[in-house]
Amino acid sequence: MQQAVHDAALWHRTAALALLAAIIVHVYLRTLGIEGAFSAMASGEVDANWARQHHSLWAEREIGEIEERAQAKPAPAPVAPAP
């Protein structure tokens, strides 16, 4: 019985260390490992080229919506000169 508890604790520690290592690697790769990723997370905004490179489908959809809104925006009414 004591050996089984010892083995279970050993496997538990091993799994915990492996999970911790995976989390550290994941955080590194998603922040410092990709240029511009950390600033994008901090500000919530990305450059159009960065978006196309890393999330092309989302970027094309968003850029298309922005262009549609720009085309649908009415032109400002001309202002008559003051008398």
C-alpha angles and dihedrals in degrees: 000000000000091000091053091052090048091050092047091051091049092051091045092053091046092051091046092052092047091050091047091051091049091051092050092049091047093051091047094049093047096047115025098012095067116054111240096012097108094049089047090055092046097048102027091228132100136190114258091240092051090050092050091049097048104025107019099166093049092044094052091048093049094044090049091052092049091051091048091052091049092052093046093051109105118239114254114265114254114256118228115227116255115258 
